[in-house]
């Protein structure tokens, strides 16, 4: 819930065997999510929290083998 982050980015990160999402955008605007990799993550791998988040840019991210979770939200 950081608000507008015009010069911020998450780039070149790897999340392997995550137990609760890889990337969550909650109340965040103008974030760049570029060239990231997520493998075997439970729940929504990239989670846009409230749908009020605007102008975020996602490019060249690879998401593989997202797994169902029984302990997160019903939508996960």
C-alpha positions as CSV (number, residue, x, y, z in Angstrom):
1,X,0.0,0.0,0.0
2,X,2.8,2.3,-0.9
3,X,0.9,4.3,-3.5
4,X,2.6,5.8,-6.6
5,X,6.2,4.5,-7.1
6,X,7.2,6.0,-10.4
7,X,10.9,4.9,-10.3
8,X,10.5,1.6,-8.6
9,X,10.7,-1.9,-10.1
10,X,11.1,-5.6,-9.3
11,X,13.4,-7.0,-12.0
12,X,15.3,-10.3,-12.4
13,X,14.0,-11.9,-9.3
14,X,13.3,-15.7,-8.8
15,X,10.9,-17.2,-6.4
16,X,11.2,-21.0,-6.1
17,X,8.7,-23.1,-4.1
18,X,6.9,-20.2,-2.5
19,X,4.2,-21.0,0.1
20,X,2.1,-17.9,-0.4
21,X,2.2,-16.0,-3.7
22,X,5.3,-14.6,-5.4
23,X,4.4,-11.0,-6.1
24,X,1.5,-9.0,-4.6
25,X,0.5,-5.5,-5.7
26,X,-1.7,-3.9,-3.1
27,X,-2.4,-0.2,-3.4
28,X,0.6,0.2,-5.6
29,X,0.7,2.3,-8.8
30,X,3.3,2.6,-11.6
31,X,5.4,-0.4,-10.4
32,X,7.4,-2.2,-13.1
33,X,7.5,-6.0,-12.7
34,X,10.0,-7.2,-15.4
35,X,12.0,-10.3,-16.2
36,X,11.0,-12.3,-13.1
37,X,10.6,-16.0,-12.6
38,X,8.3,-17.9,-10.3
39,X,8.2,-21.7,-10.0
40,X,6.0,-23.9,-7.7
41,X,4.3,-21.1,-5.9
42,X,1.1,-21.7,-3.9
43,X,-1.9,-19.5,-4.6
44,X,-2.0,-16.5,-7.0
45,X,1.5,-16.2,-8.2
46,X,1.0,-12.5,-9.2
47,X,-1.8,-11.1,-7.0
48,X,-3.4,-7.8,-7.8
49,X,-5.0,-7.2,-4.4
50,X,-8.0,-4.8,-4.7
51,X,-8.2,-4.0,-8.4
52,X,-7.7,-0.3,-7.7
53,X,-4.0,-0.6,-8.5
54,X,-3.3,1.3,-11.8
55,X,-0.5,1.9,-14.3
56,X,1.6,-1.1,-13.2
57,X,3.7,-2.6,-16.0
58,X,4.4,-6.3,-16.2
59,X,6.6,-7.7,-19.0
60,X,8.6,-10.9,-19.7
61,X,7.7,-12.7,-16.5
62,X,7.7,-16.5,-16.5
63,X,5.3,-18.3,-14.1
64,X,5.4,-22.1,-14.0
65,X,3.6,-24.8,-12.0
66,X,1.3,-22.6,-9.8
67,X,-0.1,-24.9,-7.1
68,X,-3.5,-24.8,-5.3
69,X,-3.4,-23.9,-1.6
70,X,-5.9,-25.0,1.0
71,X,-4.7,-22.5,3.6
72,X,-5.0,-19.2,1.7
73,X,-8.0,-17.3,0.4
74,X,-10.8,-19.3,-1.3
75,X,-9.7,-17.7,-4.6
76,X,-6.1,-18.9,-4.3
